[in-house]
Amino acid sequence: MPDVPEAIAAHAAVLQSDARVLAECAERLREIEARLGADGAAPPWLRETVNAHITACAVASDDLAEAAVRLHAYADHISR
């Protein structure tokens, strides 16, 4: 079982990377939403849709980050 903790840690690292990507996506969407609001030309439904995607990205990022933390802790636990 010596490679199991390393495999779990590797999965956690992928989840951490995915969480960062989603957080960056949410930030880009916030910038887009701010420009849409500043221009005033975007229909309300478009801004609502962008905001829904911002929320989805943020929630998914948080969930993946939490899963990564838990996987790292589990990998540490079983490697002892």
Secondary structure as the mmCIF struct_conf table of DSSP 4:
data_model
#
loop_
_struct_conf.conf_type_id
_struct_conf.id
_struct_conf.beg_label_comp_id
_struct_conf.beg_label_asym_id
_struct_conf.beg_label_seq_id
_struct_conf.end_label_comp_id
_struct_conf.end_label_asym_id
_struct_conf.end_label_seq_id
TURN_TY1_P TURN_TY1_P1 PRO A 2 ASP A 3
HELX_RH_AL_P HELX_RH_AL_P1 VAL A 4 ASP A 39
BEND BEND1 ALA A 42 ALA A 42
HELX_RH_AL_P HELX_RH_AL_P2 PRO A 44 SER A 79
#
